[in-house]
Amino acid sequence: MIDAITFLGLVAASLTTGALVPQTVKTWRTKSAGDLSMYMYLMMVTGVCCWLIYGFYKKDLPLILANGIGLLLSAIILYFKMKEVLRSRKKK
């Protein structure tokens, strides 16, 4: 059984990580990152990597789960954004 604080962390992790799902699904389906900021997603991927390392160091399940999934979702979006940026540079 998990304690109340761990449960709160899991709920928070689910909500904040889940917020990335609609954008990731849309980006995946359209294969386009459109007007999304590449710098925002570079910062996001870097930040969730740091949180993931911290979560492993602390052995904190909510941090590990949220940031592991968040890293995957953010990296997918960043991949499509970088692909678009590189494609537009080749056209110039």
C-alpha positions as CSV (number, residue, x, y, z in Angstrom):
1,M,0.0,0.0,0.0
2,I,1.3,3.5,-0.8
3,D,1.1,6.4,1.5
4,A,-0.9,9.6,0.9
5,I,2.1,11.7,-0.2
6,T,3.3,9.1,-2.7
7,F,-0.3,8.9,-4.0
8,L,-0.4,12.7,-4.3
9,G,2.9,12.5,-6.3
10,L,1.5,9.9,-8.6
11,V,-1.7,12.0,-9.3
12,A,0.4,15.1,-9.9
13,A,2.8,13.1,-12.2
14,S,-0.1,11.6,-14.1
15,L,-1.7,15.0,-14.7
16,T,1.4,16.9,-15.7
17,T,2.7,14.1,-17.9
18,G,-0.7,13.5,-19.4
19,A,-0.8,17.1,-20.5
20,L,1.9,16.2,-23.1
21,V,-0.2,13.4,-24.6
22,P,-2.6,15.5,-26.8
23,Q,0.3,17.5,-28.3
24,T,2.4,14.4,-28.9
25,V,-0.5,12.6,-30.6
26,K,-1.3,15.6,-32.8
27,T,2.3,16.0,-33.8
28,W,2.7,12.2,-34.5
29,R,-0.5,12.1,-36.6
30,T,0.3,15.2,-38.7
31,K,4.0,14.6,-38.7
32,S,4.3,18.3,-38.1
33,A,5.4,20.4,-35.1
34,G,4.1,23.5,-36.8
35,D,4.5,26.6,-34.7
36,L,5.8,24.8,-31.6
37,S,9.0,26.3,-30.2
38,M,12.0,24.1,-30.6
39,Y,13.8,25.9,-27.8
40,M,10.9,25.1,-25.4
41,Y,11.2,21.4,-26.2
42,L,15.0,21.5,-26.0
43,M,14.6,22.9,-22.5
44,M,11.8,20.5,-21.7
45,V,13.8,17.4,-22.7
46,T,16.8,18.7,-20.8
47,G,14.7,19.4,-17.7
48,V,12.9,16.1,-17.7
49,C,16.3,14.3,-18.1
50,C,17.6,16.1,-15.0
51,W,14.4,15.2,-13.1
52,L,14.7,11.6,-14.2
53,I,18.2,11.4,-13.0
54,Y,17.2,13.0,-9.7
55,G,14.3,10.6,-9.4
56,F,16.6,7.6,-9.8
57,Y,19.0,9.1,-7.3
58,K,16.2,9.6,-4.7
59,K,14.5,6.3,-5.7
60,D,11.2,8.2,-6.1
61,L,8.7,6.3,-8.2
62,P,6.4,9.3,-9.1
63,L,9.5,11.3,-10.4
64,I,10.8,8.3,-12.3
65,L,7.5,7.4,-14.0
66,A,6.5,11.0,-14.8
67,N,9.8,12.1,-16.2
68,G,10.5,8.8,-18.0
69,I,7.2,9.1,-19.9
70,G,7.6,12.9,-20.2
71,L,11.0,12.5,-21.7
72,L,9.6,10.1,-24.3
73,L,6.7,12.3,-25.2
74,S,8.8,15.5,-25.3
75,A,11.5,13.8,-27.4
76,I,8.9,12.7,-30.0
77,I,7.8,16.3,-30.4
78,L,11.3,17.6,-30.5
79,Y,12.2,15.0,-33.1
80,F,9.5,16.3,-35.4
81,K,10.3,19.9,-34.8
82,M,14.0,19.4,-35.5
83,K,13.1,17.4,-38.6
84,E,11.0,20.4,-39.9
85,V,13.7,22.9,-39.0
86,L,16.3,20.9,-40.9
87,R,14.0,20.4,-43.9
88,S,13.2,24.2,-44.1
89,R,17.0,25.0,-44.0
90,K,17.6,22.6,-46.9
91,K,15.0,24.4,-49.0
92,K,16.7,27.8,-48.6
